[in-house]
Amino acid sequence: MRPLTLHASHSAESPSHRRVIHVEFAAEELGSREEVGDFLVQHVDGQWNCPWSGKVGAKGWMSVRAAITAVQEGVTLAEILKRSIAFTGDVDTVATIALGAAALSAEIEKDLPAILFEGLEDGEFGRNHILELDRKLIH
């Protein structure tokens, strides 16, 4: 099983105090996607195991909590995308984190429609760039 990986920047109370959260959650060894919040609480300060509800604000920790909730409650990429969008607010960040993490998990069905990929522009950082990053990072 591939690791479930979450990346986010976390802003503490002081604007000058920033830290990066990088957690790799190997579902096969450490638990299932439903347990990722509990795993994070053990390693990173925050209420990562509390389900998110409502509009997502601009703070990174809000997007991470919403993404964790979407991944925990969804069993397919399409369902996780829908759940991410349903929060409202900064949903592009939520969906990016949630889908990026879920795409690496064998627990999640990869069912996004082909049109989402086929319809991507192919500029300097477009479809082919993303496919090349995927090839380098995942394979």
N, CA, C and O atoms as CSV, one atom per row, in Angstrom:
chain,resi,resn,atom,element,x,y,z
A,1,MET,N,N,0.839,-1.176,0.000
A,1,MET,CA,C,0.000,0.000,0.000
A,1,MET,C,C,0.889,1.246,0.000
A,1,MET,O,O,1.847,1.317,0.769
A,2,ARG,N,N,0.587,2.212,-0.841
A,2,ARG,CA,C,1.366,3.454,-0.888
A,2,ARG,C,C,1.045,4.301,0.335
A,2,ARG,O,O,-0.057,4.210,0.875
A,3,PRO,N,N,2.002,5.131,0.785
A,3,PRO,CA,C,1.729,5.980,1.947
A,3,PRO,C,C,0.714,7.070,1.617
A,3,PRO,O,O,0.660,7.572,0.495
A,4,LEU,N,N,-0.076,7.419,2.607
A,4,LEU,CA,C,-0.997,8.543,2.499
A,4,LEU,C,C,-0.220,9.748,2.984
A,4,LEU,O,O,0.150,9.802,4.157
A,5,THR,N,N,0.039,10.715,2.119
A,5,THR,CA,C,0.925,11.834,2.430
A,5,THR,C,C,0.154,13.134,2.454
A,5,THR,O,O,-0.597,13.431,1.524
A,6,LEU,N,N,0.329,13.908,3.502
A,6,LEU,CA,C,-0.307,15.217,3.622
A,6,LEU,C,C,0.761,16.284,3.760
A,6,LEU,O,O,1.732,16.105,4.495
A,7,HIS,N,N,0.586,17.394,3.054
A,7,HIS,CA,C,1.502,18.528,3.146
A,7,HIS,C,C,0.670,19.763,3.434
A,7,HIS,O,O,-0.390,19.946,2.836
A,8,ALA,N,N,1.130,20.604,4.330
A,8,ALA,CA,C,0.428,21.863,4.565
A,8,ALA,C,C,1.332,22.812,5.316
A,8,ALA,O,O,2.225,22.387,6.048
A,9,SER,N,N,1.100,24.090,5.135
A,9,SER,CA,C,1.792,25.058,5.976
A,9,SER,C,C,0.848,25.402,7.111
A,9,SER,O,O,-0.355,25.546,6.895
A,10,HIS,N,N,1.367,25.533,8.292
A,10,HIS,CA,C,0.555,25.795,9.462
A,10,HIS,C,C,1.005,27.121,10.065
A,10,HIS,O,O,2.183,27.294,10.379
A,11,SER,N,N,0.100,28.029,10.223
A,11,SER,CA,C,0.421,29.312,10.814
A,11,SER,C,C,0.007,29.287,12.277
A,11,SER,O,O,-1.169,29.097,12.588
A,12,ALA,N,N,0.954,29.474,13.168
A,12,ALA,CA,C,0.638,29.514,14.584
A,12,ALA,C,C,0.039,30.879,14.916
A,12,ALA,O,O,-0.199,31.687,14.018
A,13,GLU,N,N,-0.203,31.137,16.190
A,13,GLU,CA,C,-0.855,32.386,16.587
A,13,GLU,C,C,-0.072,33.605,16.137
A,13,GLU,O,O,-0.671,34.586,15.696
A,14,SER,N,N,1.243,33.574,16.235
A,14,SER,CA,C,2.073,34.684,15.793
A,14,SER,C,C,2.286,34.573,14.284
A,14,SER,O,O,2.714,33.524,13.804
A,15,PRO,N,N,1.996,35.640,13.523
A,15,PRO,CA,C,2.166,35.565,12.069
A,15,PRO,C,C,3.598,35.251,11.650
A,15,PRO,O,O,3.823,34.682,10.583
A,16,SER,N,N,4.566,35.620,12.486
A,16,SER,CA,C,5.958,35.372,12.113
A,16,SER,C,C,6.373,33.926,12.375
A,16,SER,O,O,7.398,33.462,11.875
A,17,HIS,N,N,5.571,33.226,13.158
A,17,HIS,CA,C,5.910,31.840,13.487
A,17,HIS,C,C,5.219,30.904,12.501
A,17,HIS,O,O,4.009,30.692,12.573
A,18,ARG,N,N,6.000,30.351,11.584
A,18,ARG,CA,C,5.448,29.430,10.587
A,18,ARG,C,C,6.232,28.124,10.649
A,18,ARG,O,O,7.435,28.107,10.910
A,19,ARG,N,N,5.539,27.073,10.409
A,19,ARG,CA,C,6.226,25.791,10.289
A,19,ARG,C,C,5.541,24.956,9.230
A,19,ARG,O,O,4.372,25.169,8.906
A,20,VAL,N,N,6.250,24.048,8.721
A,20,VAL,CA,C,5.718,23.189,7.673
A,20,VAL,C,C,5.394,21.831,8.278
A,20,VAL,O,O,6.204,21.239,8.991
A,21,ILE,N,N,4.215,21.360,7.982
A,21,ILE,CA,C,3.818,20.030,8.419
A,21,ILE,C,C,3.993,19.090,7.229
A,21,ILE,O,O,3.402,19.302,6.171
A,22,HIS,N,N,4.774,18.093,7.400
A,22,HIS,CA,C,4.923,17.076,6.360
A,22,HIS,C,C,4.793,15.731,7.050
A,22,HIS,O,O,5.684,15.318,7.791
A,23,VAL,N,N,3.702,15.062,6.811
A,23,VAL,CA,C,3.441,13.796,7.483
A,23,VAL,C,C,3.235,12.708,6.445
A,23,VAL,O,O,2.437,12.859,5.521
A,24,GLU,N,N,3.946,11.634,6.601
A,24,GLU,CA,C,3.698,10.467,5.766
A,24,GLU,C,C,3.036,9.406,6.634
A,24,GLU,O,O,3.574,8.970,7.652
A,25,PHE,N,N,1.864,9.015,6.198
A,25,PHE,CA,C,1.079,8.049,6.948
A,25,PHE,C,C,1.011,6.765,6.144
A,25,PHE,O,O,0.264,6.680,5.170
A,26,ALA,N,N,1.772,5.784,6.536
A,26,ALA,CA,C,1.775,4.506,5.820
A,26,ALA,C,C,0.603,3.679,6.328
A,26,ALA,O,O,0.687,3.049,7.382
A,27,ALA,N,N,-0.477,3.685,5.580
A,27,ALA,CA,C,-1.731,3.064,6.011
A,27,ALA,C,C,-1.558,1.588,6.343
A,27,ALA,O,O,-2.172,1.096,7.289
A,28,GLU,N,N,-0.756,0.893,5.604
A,28,GLU,CA,C,-0.595,-0.535,5.843
A,28,GLU,C,C,0.052,-0.809,7.195
A,28,GLU,O,O,-0.302,-1.775,7.872
A,29,GLU,N,N,0.997,0.039,7.586
A,29,GLU,CA,C,1.721,-0.184,8.829
A,29,GLU,C,C,1.126,0.557,10.012
A,29,GLU,O,O,1.190,0.065,11.139
A,30,LEU,N,N,0.547,1.730,9.784
A,30,LEU,CA,C,0.115,2.581,10.889
A,30,LEU,C,C,-1.396,2.683,11.055
A,30,LEU,O,O,-1.865,3.182,12.077
A,31,GLY,N,N,-2.145,2.236,10.101
A,31,GLY,CA,C,-3.595,2.293,10.219
A,31,GLY,C,C,-4.251,2.668,8.910
A,31,GLY,O,O,-3.601,2.788,7.871
A,32,SER,N,N,-5.548,2.846,8.987
A,32,SER,CA,C,-6.335,3.165,7.798
A,32,SER,C,C,-6.488,4.677,7.645
A,32,SER,O,O,-6.070,5.446,8.510
A,33,ARG,N,N,-7.091,5.086,6.533
A,33,ARG,CA,C,-7.293,6.515,6.284
A,33,ARG,C,C,-8.150,7.145,7.372
A,33,ARG,O,O,-8.006,8.334,7.659
A,34,GLU,N,N,-9.039,6.368,7.981
A,34,GLU,CA,C,-9.881,6.896,9.057
A,34,GLU,C,C,-9.064,7.273,10.295
A,34,GLU,O,O,-9.526,8.045,11.134
A,35,GLU,N,N,-7.856,6.730,10.405
A,35,GLU,CA,C,-7.016,6.965,11.580
A,35,GLU,C,C,-5.960,8.049,11.386
A,35,GLU,O,O,-5.178,8.316,12.298
A,36,VAL,N,N,-5.926,8.677,10.207
A,36,VAL,CA,C,-4.870,9.647,9.932
A,36,VAL,C,C,-4.926,10.836,10.893
A,36,VAL,O,O,-3.881,11.349,11.293
A,37,GLY,N,N,-6.139,11.287,11.275
A,37,GLY,CA,C,-6.262,12.394,12.227
A,37,GLY,C,C,-5.643,12.063,13.572
A,37,GLY,O,O,-4.931,12.881,14.155
A,38,ASP,N,N,-5.918,10.857,14.066
A,38,ASP,CA,C,-5.333,10.422,15.341
A,38,ASP,C,C,-3.822,10.314,15.240
A,38,ASP,O,O,-3.109,10.667,16.180
A,39,PHE,N,N,-3.325,9.828,14.103
A,39,PHE,CA,C,-1.887,9.738,13.881
A,39,PHE,C,C,-1.249,11.124,13.931
A,39,PHE,O,O,-0.218,11.318,14.576
A,40,LEU,N,N,-1.867,12.084,13.246
A,40,LEU,CA,C,-1.330,13.445,13.223
A,40,LEU,C,C,-1.279,14.067,14.608
A,40,LEU,O,O,-0.306,14.738,14.953
A,41,VAL,N,N,-2.318,13.849,15.403
A,41,VAL,CA,C,-2.354,14.407,16.763
A,41,VAL,C,C,-1.154,13.933,17.576
A,41,VAL,O,O,-0.629,14.676,18.406
A,42,GLN,N,N,-0.726,12.712,17.340
A,42,GLN,CA,C,0.415,12.160,18.075
A,42,GLN,C,C,1.741,12.798,17.661
A,42,GLN,O,O,2.714,12.750,18.413
A,43,HIS,N,N,1.784,13.396,16.467
A,43,HIS,CA,C,3.050,13.889,15.937
A,43,HIS,C,C,3.099,15.390,15.694
A,43,HIS,O,O,4.185,15.958,15.581
A,44,VAL,N,N,1.939,16.044,15.610
A,44,VAL,CA,C,1.878,17.466,15.284
A,44,VAL,C,C,0.801,18.119,16.139
A,44,VAL,O,O,-0.319,17.614,16.216
A,45,ASP,N,N,1.127,19.232,16.780
A,45,ASP,CA,C,0.143,19.951,17.578
A,45,ASP,C,C,-1.042,20.351,16.718
A,45,ASP,O,O,-0.865,20.809,15.589
A,46,GLY,N,N,-2.229,20.186,17.234
A,46,GLY,CA,C,-3.435,20.584,16.510
A,46,GLY,C,C,-4.562,19.594,16.730
A,46,GLY,O,O,-4.354,18.501,17.257
A,47,GLN,N,N,-5.741,19.987,16.325
A,47,GLN,CA,C,-6.928,19.147,16.479
A,47,GLN,C,C,-7.221,18.407,15.174
A,47,GLN,O,O,-8.310,18.534,14.614
A,48,TRP,N,N,-6.254,17.642,14.699
A,48,TRP,CA,C,-6.333,16.990,13.401
A,48,TRP,C,C,-7.365,15.872,13.358
A,48,TRP,O,O,-7.794,15.467,12.278
A,49,ASN,N,N,-7.767,15.369,14.524
A,49,ASN,CA,C,-8.742,14.282,14.566
A,49,ASN,C,C,-10.173,14.781,14.766
A,49,ASN,O,O,-11.078,13.969,14.960
A,50,CYS,N,N,-10.395,16.075,14.724
A,50,CYS,CA,C,-11.739,16.649,14.844
A,50,CYS,C,C,-12.285,16.912,13.442
A,50,CYS,O,O,-11.688,17.686,12.693
A,51,PRO,N,N,-13.396,16.293,13.072
A,51,PRO,CA,C,-13.940,16.514,11.731
A,51,PRO,C,C,-14.241,17.987,11.476
A,51,PRO,O,O,-14.722,18.699,12.358
A,52,TRP,N,N,-13.949,18.430,10.260
A,52,TRP,CA,C,-14.218,19.807,9.864
A,52,TRP,C,C,-15.645,19.910,9.353
A,52,TRP,O,O,-16.159,18.983,8.726
A,53,SER,N,N,-16.284,21.051,9.627
A,53,SER,CA,C,-17.588,21.334,9.026
A,53,SER,C,C,-17.647,22.821,8.720
A,53,SER,O,O,-17.018,23.632,9.399
A,54,GLY,N,N,-18.402,23.168,7.700
A,54,GLY,CA,C,-18.584,24.564,7.351
A,54,GLY,C,C,-17.532,25.105,6.414
A,54,GLY,O,O,-16.694,24.375,5.886
A,55,LYS,N,N,-17.602,26.414,6.224
A,55,LYS,CA,C,-16.728,27.118,5.288
A,55,LYS,C,C,-15.268,27.050,5.737
A,55,LYS,O,O,-14.966,27.171,6.924
A,56,VAL,N,N,-14.361,26.854,4.762
A,56,VAL,CA,C,-12.929,26.784,5.027
A,56,VAL,C,C,-12.329,28.164,4.796
A,56,VAL,O,O,-12.474,28.744,3.720
A,57,GLY,N,N,-11.654,28.683,5.816
A,57,GLY,CA,C,-10.999,29.985,5.715
A,57,GLY,C,C,-9.642,29.876,5.053
A,57,GLY,O,O,-9.283,28.830,4.512
A,58,ALA,N,N,-8.887,30.969,5.100
A,58,ALA,CA,C,-7.608,31.059,4.393
A,58,ALA,C,C,-6.433,30.461,5.156
A,58,ALA,O,O,-5.350,30.324,4.587
A,59,LYS,N,N,-6.609,30.103,6.412
A,59,LYS,CA,C,-5.488,29.552,7.186
A,59,LYS,C,C,-5.244,28.100,6.778
A,59,LYS,O,O,-6.182,27.317,6.630
A,60,GLY,N,N,-3.977,27.759,6.602
A,60,GLY,CA,C,-3.603,26.431,6.123
A,60,GLY,C,C,-4.151,25.291,6.953
A,60,GLY,O,O,-4.561,24.269,6.404
A,61,TRP,N,N,-4.165,25.450,8.289
A,61,TRP,CA,C,-4.641,24.367,9.137
A,61,TRP,C,C,-6.113,24.063,8.882
A,61,TRP,O,O,-6.547,22.924,9.055
A,62,MET,N,N,-6.879,25.059,8.475
A,62,MET,CA,C,-8.295,24.832,8.168
A,62,MET,C,C,-8.427,23.914,6.955
A,62,MET,O,O,-9.236,22.985,6.953
A,63,SER,N,N,-7.627,24.183,5.928
A,63,SER,CA,C,-7.659,23.350,4.722
A,63,SER,C,C,-7.216,21.929,5.024
A,63,SER,O,O,-7.787,20.973,4.497
A,64,VAL,N,N,-6.197,21.783,5.873
A,64,VAL,CA,C,-5.709,20.446,6.214
A,64,VAL,C,C,-6.782,19.672,6.968
A,64,VAL,O,O,-7.031,18.508,6.657
A,65,ARG,N,N,-7.418,20.294,7.951
A,65,ARG,CA,C,-8.480,19.590,8.696
A,65,ARG,C,C,-9.633,19.212,7.787
A,65,ARG,O,O,-10.168,18.109,7.895
A,66,ALA,N,N,-10.024,20.109,6.893
A,66,ALA,CA,C,-11.105,19.797,5.961
A,66,ALA,C,C,-10.684,18.661,5.025
A,66,ALA,O,O,-11.484,17.772,4.733
A,67,ALA,N,N,-9.443,18.685,4.559
A,67,ALA,CA,C,-8.949,17.631,3.669
A,67,ALA,C,C,-8.935,16.282,4.380
A,67,ALA,O,O,-9.333,15.273,3.799
A,68,ILE,N,N,-8.484,16.256,5.622
A,68,ILE,CA,C,-8.488,15.017,6.398
A,68,ILE,C,C,-9.912,14.484,6.508
A,68,ILE,O,O,-10.148,13.287,6.339
A,69,THR,N,N,-10.855,15.372,6.789
A,69,THR,CA,C,-12.255,14.966,6.906
A,69,THR,C,C,-12.766,14.386,5.591
A,69,THR,O,O,-13.429,13.349,5.582
A,70,ALA,N,N,-12.460,15.053,4.484
A,70,ALA,CA,C,-12.902,14.570,3.172
A,70,ALA,C,C,-12.335,13.189,2.868
A,70,ALA,O,O,-13.049,12.322,2.364
A,71,VAL,N,N,-11.056,12.979,3.173
A,71,VAL,CA,C,-10.420,11.684,2.922
A,71,VAL,C,C,-11.008,10.610,3.836
A,71,VAL,O,O,-11.229,9.480,3.401
A,72,GLN,N,N,-11.260,10.949,5.082
A,72,GLN,CA,C,-11.808,9.972,6.009
A,72,GLN,C,C,-13.227,9.552,5.637
A,72,GLN,O,O,-13.617,8.404,5.855
A,73,GLU,N,N,-13.991,10.475,5.079
A,73,GLU,CA,C,-15.398,10.200,4.793
A,73,GLU,C,C,-15.640,9.707,3.365
A,73,GLU,O,O,-16.722,9.201,3.069
A,74,GLY,N,N,-14.670,9.845,2.488
A,74,GLY,CA,C,-14.840,9.418,1.104
A,74,GLY,C,C,-14.137,8.107,0.829
A,74,GLY,O,O,-13.121,7.798,1.450
A,75,VAL,N,N,-14.675,7.335,-0.099
A,75,VAL,CA,C,-14.047,6.068,-0.468
A,75,VAL,C,C,-13.595,6.062,-1.927
A,75,VAL,O,O,-12.951,5.115,-2.377
A,76,THR,N,N,-13.933,7.121,-2.662
A,76,THR,CA,C,-13.487,7.263,-4.044
A,76,THR,C,C,-12.943,8.683,-4.233
A,76,THR,O,O,-13.275,9.589,-3.468
A,77,LEU,N,N,-12.110,8.866,-5.254
A,77,LEU,CA,C,-11.591,10.210,-5.532
A,77,LEU,C,C,-12.722,11.174,-5.880
A,77,LEU,O,O,-12.701,12.329,-5.455
A,78,ALA,N,N,-13.708,10.710,-6.647
A,78,ALA,CA,C,-14.832,11.581,-7.005
A,78,ALA,C,C,-15.610,12.012,-5.769
A,78,ALA,O,O,-16.008,13.172,-5.658
A,79,GLU,N,N,-15.825,11.099,-4.853
A,79,GLU,CA,C,-16.541,11.433,-3.618
A,79,GLU,C,C,-15.723,12.412,-2.773
A,79,GLU,O,O,-16.286,13.345,-2.199
A,80,ILE,N,N,-14.433,12.217,-2.690
A,80,ILE,CA,C,-13.562,13.120,-1.927
A,80,ILE,C,C,-13.566,14.508,-2.555
A,80,ILE,O,O,-13.588,15.507,-1.836
A,81,LEU,N,N,-13.544,14.587,-3.890
A,81,LEU,CA,C,-13.619,15.869,-4.571
A,81,LEU,C,C,-14.942,16.577,-4.248
A,81,LEU,O,O,-14.948,17.768,-3.937
A,82,LYS,N,N,-16.041,15.859,-4.321
A,82,LYS,CA,C,-17.356,16.442,-4.008
A,82,LYS,C,C,-17.412,16.924,-2.562
A,82,LYS,O,O,-17.919,18.012,-2.288
A,83,ARG,N,N,-16.896,16.124,-1.644
A,83,ARG,CA,C,-16.891,16.517,-0.224
A,83,ARG,C,C,-16.014,17.751,-0.006
A,83,ARG,O,O,-16.365,18.631,0.780
A,84,SER,N,N,-14.887,17.816,-0.690
A,84,SER,CA,C,-13.984,18.968,-0.564
A,84,SER,C,C,-14.673,20.245,-1.024
A,84,SER,O,O,-14.569,21.280,-0.366
A,85,ILE,N,N,-15.366,20.179,-2.137
A,85,ILE,CA,C,-16.056,21.344,-2.686
A,85,ILE,C,C,-17.239,21.754,-1.809
A,85,ILE,O,O,-17.533,22.942,-1.678
A,86,ALA,N,N,-17.905,20.790,-1.221
A,86,ALA,CA,C,-19.107,21.068,-0.421
A,86,ALA,C,C,-18.815,21.909,0.822
A,86,ALA,O,O,-19.727,22.543,1.351
A,87,PHE,N,N,-17.578,21.932,1.297
A,87,PHE,CA,C,-17.256,22.750,2.468
A,87,PHE,C,C,-17.481,24.234,2.194
A,87,PHE,O,O,-17.858,24.977,3.100
A,88,THR,N,N,-17.261,24.666,0.985
A,88,THR,CA,C,-17.251,26.066,0.549
A,88,THR,C,C,-16.032,26.783,1.125
A,88,THR,O,O,-15.389,26.291,2.052
A,89,GLY,N,N,-15.730,27.930,0.574
A,89,GLY,CA,C,-14.555,28.690,1.002
A,89,GLY,C,C,-13.344,28.317,0.157
A,89,GLY,O,O,-13.440,28.239,-1.068
A,90,ASP,N,N,-12.212,28.089,0.802
A,90,ASP,CA,C,-10.945,27.807,0.121
A,90,ASP,C,C,-10.896,26.346,-0.319
A,90,ASP,O,O,-10.005,25.598,0.082
A,91,VAL,N,N,-11.866,25.945,-1.150
A,91,VAL,CA,C,-12.014,24.535,-1.502
A,91,VAL,C,C,-10.988,24.042,-2.515
A,91,VAL,O,O,-10.756,22.836,-2.603
A,92,ASP,N,N,-10.366,24.937,-3.285
A,92,ASP,CA,C,-9.344,24.464,-4.212
A,92,ASP,C,C,-8.148,23.917,-3.441
A,92,ASP,O,O,-7.544,22.925,-3.848
A,93,THR,N,N,-7.807,24.560,-2.331
A,93,THR,CA,C,-6.717,24.070,-1.485
A,93,THR,C,C,-7.103,22.760,-0.824
A,93,THR,O,O,-6.306,21.823,-0.781
A,94,VAL,N,N,-8.327,22.691,-0.307
A,94,VAL,CA,C,-8.807,21.462,0.336
A,94,VAL,C,C,-8.744,20.301,-0.654
A,94,VAL,O,O,-8.214,19.237,-0.336
A,95,ALA,N,N,-9.279,20.506,-1.843
A,95,ALA,CA,C,-9.311,19.436,-2.840
A,95,ALA,C,C,-7.901,19.023,-3.258
A,95,ALA,O,O,-7.636,17.837,-3.454
A,96,THR,N,N,-7.004,19.985,-3.394
A,96,THR,CA,C,-5.624,19.673,-3.772
A,96,THR,C,C,-4.965,18.778,-2.734
A,96,THR,O,O,-4.334,17.777,-3.076
A,97,ILE,N,N,-5.111,19.138,-1.470
A,97,ILE,CA,C,-4.512,18.349,-0.385
A,97,ILE,C,C,-5.173,16.982,-0.297
A,97,ILE,O,O,-4.490,15.960,-0.239
A,98,ALA,N,N,-6.506,16.964,-0.289
A,98,ALA,CA,C,-7.242,15.710,-0.117
A,98,ALA,C,C,-7.003,14.741,-1.267
A,98,ALA,O,O,-6.719,13.565,-1.040
A,99,LEU,N,N,-7.116,15.231,-2.504
A,99,LEU,CA,C,-6.937,14.345,-3.656
A,99,LEU,C,C,-5.491,13.900,-3.803
A,99,LEU,O,O,-5.226,12.758,-4.180
A,100,GLY,N,N,-4.550,14.800,-3.506
A,100,GLY,CA,C,-3.141,14.421,-3.563
A,100,GLY,C,C,-2.808,13.323,-2.577
A,100,GLY,O,O,-2.063,12.396,-2.896
A,101,ALA,N,N,-3.357,13.427,-1.384
A,101,ALA,CA,C,-3.124,12.402,-0.369
A,101,ALA,C,C,-3.848,11.116,-0.720
A,101,ALA,O,O,-3.266,10.034,-0.657
A,102,ALA,N,N,-5.125,11.231,-1.093
A,102,ALA,CA,C,-5.940,10.044,-1.365
A,102,ALA,C,C,-5.467,9.276,-2.587
A,102,ALA,O,O,-5.607,8.054,-2.639
A,103,ALA,N,N,-4.914,9.968,-3.567
A,103,ALA,CA,C,-4.457,9.309,-4.787
A,103,ALA,C,C,-3.357,8.293,-4.513
A,103,ALA,O,O,-3.153,7.372,-5.304
A,104,LEU,N,N,-2.652,8.452,-3.407
A,104,LEU,CA,C,-1.572,7.532,-3.055
A,104,LEU,C,C,-2.048,6.344,-2.234
A,104,LEU,O,O,-1.272,5.422,-1.984
A,105,SER,N,N,-3.295,6.347,-1.814
A,105,SER,CA,C,-3.808,5.305,-0.939
A,105,SER,C,C,-4.500,4.200,-1.732
A,105,SER,O,O,-5.344,4.472,-2.585
A,106,ALA,N,N,-4.136,2.961,-1.443
A,106,ALA,CA,C,-4.781,1.818,-2.085
A,106,ALA,C,C,-6.222,1.657,-1.603
A,106,ALA,O,O,-7.003,0.946,-2.236
A,107,GLU,N,N,-6.585,2.302,-0.498
A,107,GLU,CA,C,-7.953,2.212,0.035
A,107,GLU,C,C,-8.963,2.991,-0.800
A,107,GLU,O,O,-10.165,2.733,-0.725
A,108,ILE,N,N,-8.481,3.939,-1.591
A,108,ILE,CA,C,-9.351,4.863,-2.318
A,108,ILE,C,C,-9.488,4.425,-3.776
A,108,ILE,O,O,-8.489,4.191,-4.456
A,109,GLU,N,N,-10.733,4.316,-4.252
A,109,GLU,CA,C,-10.990,3.987,-5.652
A,109,GLU,C,C,-10.658,5.196,-6.520
A,109,GLU,O,O,-11.076,6.314,-6.219
A,110,LYS,N,N,-9.920,4.974,-7.579
A,110,LYS,CA,C,-9.515,6.041,-8.497
A,110,LYS,C,C,-10.564,6.147,-9.606
A,110,LYS,O,O,-10.443,5.487,-10.639
A,111,ASP,N,N,-11.575,6.963,-9.401
A,111,ASP,CA,C,-12.719,6.998,-10.313
A,111,ASP,C,C,-13.004,8.372,-10.913
A,111,ASP,O,O,-14.112,8.611,-11.394
A,112,LEU,N,N,-12.037,9.272,-10.894
A,112,LEU,CA,C,-12.286,10.583,-11.499
A,112,LEU,C,C,-12.517,10.417,-12.999
A,112,LEU,O,O,-11.814,9.644,-13.650
A,113,PRO,N,N,-13.485,11.127,-13.546
A,113,PRO,CA,C,-13.757,10.989,-14.982
A,113,PRO,C,C,-12.584,11.480,-15.826
A,113,PRO,O,O,-11.901,12.439,-15.466
A,114,ALA,N,N,-12.366,10.812,-16.943
A,114,ALA,CA,C,-11.255,11.136,-17.841
A,114,ALA,C,C,-11.289,12.592,-18.296
A,114,ALA,O,O,-10.238,13.189,-18.528
A,115,ILE,N,N,-12.473,13.168,-18.426
A,115,ILE,CA,C,-12.603,14.549,-18.913
A,115,ILE,C,C,-11.856,15.538,-18.015
A,115,ILE,O,O,-11.408,16.584,-18.484
A,116,LEU,N,N,-11.722,15.211,-16.723
A,116,LEU,CA,C,-10.980,16.105,-15.830
A,116,LEU,C,C,-9.504,16.167,-16.198
A,116,LEU,O,O,-8.852,17.187,-15.975
A,117,PHE,N,N,-8.979,15.102,-16.752
A,117,PHE,CA,C,-7.584,15.079,-17.188
A,117,PHE,C,C,-7.456,15.567,-18.621
A,117,PHE,O,O,-6.582,16.371,-18.945
A,118,GLU,N,N,-8.343,15.066,-19.474
A,118,GLU,CA,C,-8.284,15.416,-20.895
A,118,GLU,C,C,-8.516,16.907,-21.119
A,118,GLU,O,O,-7.981,17.485,-22.065
A,119,GLY,N,N,-9.307,17.528,-20.256
A,119,GLY,CA,C,-9.631,18.937,-20.405
A,119,GLY,C,C,-8.602,19.903,-19.843
A,119,GLY,O,O,-8.761,21.118,-19.961
A,120,LEU,N,N,-7.551,19.375,-19.234
A,120,LEU,CA,C,-6.512,20.248,-18.686
A,120,LEU,C,C,-5.739,20.933,-19.802
A,120,LEU,O,O,-5.434,20.315,-20.822
A,121,GLU,N,N,-5.425,22.196,-19.612
A,121,GLU,CA,C,-4.577,22.889,-20.589
A,121,GLU,C,C,-3.197,22.249,-20.567
A,121,GLU,O,O,-2.838,21.562,-19.611
A,122,ASP,N,N,-2.443,22.473,-21.604
A,122,ASP,CA,C,-1.115,21.869,-21.665
A,122,ASP,C,C,-0.050,22.928,-21.915
A,122,ASP,O,O,0.727,22.835,-22.865
A,123,GLY,N,N,-0.027,23.932,-21.048
A,123,GLY,CA,C,1.006,24.955,-21.107
A,123,GLY,C,C,2.251,24.490,-20.385
A,123,GLY,O,O,2.451,23.294,-20.177
A,124,GLU,N,N,3.087,25.441,-20.003
A,124,GLU,CA,C,4.350,25.113,-19.334
A,124,GLU,C,C,4.148,24.247,-18.091
A,124,GLU,O,O,4.936,23.335,-17.839
A,125,PHE,N,N,3.109,24.521,-17.320
A,125,PHE,CA,C,2.828,23.741,-16.114
A,125,PHE,C,C,1.484,23.030,-16.228
A,125,PHE,O,O,0.772,22.877,-15.236
A,126,GLY,N,N,1.143,22.601,-17.422
A,126,GLY,CA,C,-0.135,21.959,-17.701
A,126,GLY,C,C,-0.096,20.452,-17.568
A,126,GLY,O,O,0.684,19.895,-16.794
A,127,ARG,N,N,-0.962,19.797,-18.347
A,127,ARG,CA,C,-1.195,18.364,-18.257
A,127,ARG,C,C,0.094,17.542,-18.350
A,127,ARG,O,O,0.336,16.691,-17.495
A,128,ASN,N,N,0.929,17.780,-19.375
A,128,ASN,CA,C,2.151,16.977,-19.521
A,128,ASN,C,C,3.127,17.204,-18.368
A,128,ASN,O,O,3.816,16.274,-17.949
A,129,HIS,N,N,3.189,18.426,-17.857
A,129,HIS,CA,C,4.047,18.712,-16.700
A,129,HIS,C,C,3.579,17.906,-15.488
A,129,HIS,O,O,4.390,17.326,-14.766
A,130,ILE,N,N,2.268,17.878,-15.274
A,130,ILE,CA,C,1.698,17.128,-14.142
A,130,ILE,C,C,1.967,15.635,-14.302
A,130,ILE,O,O,2.334,14.962,-13.338
A,131,LEU,N,N,1.787,15.118,-15.509
A,131,LEU,CA,C,2.052,13.696,-15.755
A,131,LEU,C,C,3.520,13.357,-15.514
A,131,LEU,O,O,3.834,12.290,-14.987
A,132,GLU,N,N,4.415,14.258,-15.897
A,132,GLU,CA,C,5.847,14.019,-15.657
A,132,GLU,C,C,6.166,14.050,-14.161
A,132,GLU,O,O,6.948,13.231,-13.678
A,133,LEU,N,N,5.570,14.985,-13.430
A,133,LEU,CA,C,5.761,15.002,-11.967
A,133,LEU,C,C,5.252,13.716,-11.349
A,133,LEU,O,O,5.913,13.139,-10.486
A,134,ASP,N,N,4.096,13.264,-11.774
A,134,ASP,CA,C,3.535,12.021,-11.275
A,134,ASP,C,C,4.494,10.855,-11.536
A,134,ASP,O,O,4.738,10.030,-10.655
A,135,ARG,N,N,5.031,10.800,-12.754
A,135,ARG,CA,C,5.955,9.726,-13.094
A,135,ARG,C,C,7.181,9.748,-12.194
A,135,ARG,O,O,7.636,8.697,-11.742
A,136,LYS,N,N,7.719,10.930,-11.931
A,136,LYS,CA,C,8.926,11.052,-11.109
A,136,LYS,C,C,8.658,10.774,-9.628
A,136,LYS,O,O,9.478,10.151,-8.952
A,137,LEU,N,N,7.529,11.229,-9.135
A,137,LEU,CA,C,7.237,11.111,-7.706
A,137,LEU,C,C,6.660,9.754,-7.308
A,137,LEU,O,O,6.973,9.235,-6.237
A,138,ILE,N,N,5.841,9.196,-8.144
A,138,ILE,CA,C,5.097,8.002,-7.746
A,138,ILE,C,C,5.706,6.728,-8.290
A,138,ILE,O,O,5.651,5.694,-7.624
A,139,HIS,N,N,6.265,6.765,-9.441
A,139,HIS,CA,C,6.705,5.514,-10.092
A,139,HIS,C,C,8.192,5.315,-9.993
A,139,HIS,O,O,8.716,4.317,-10.488
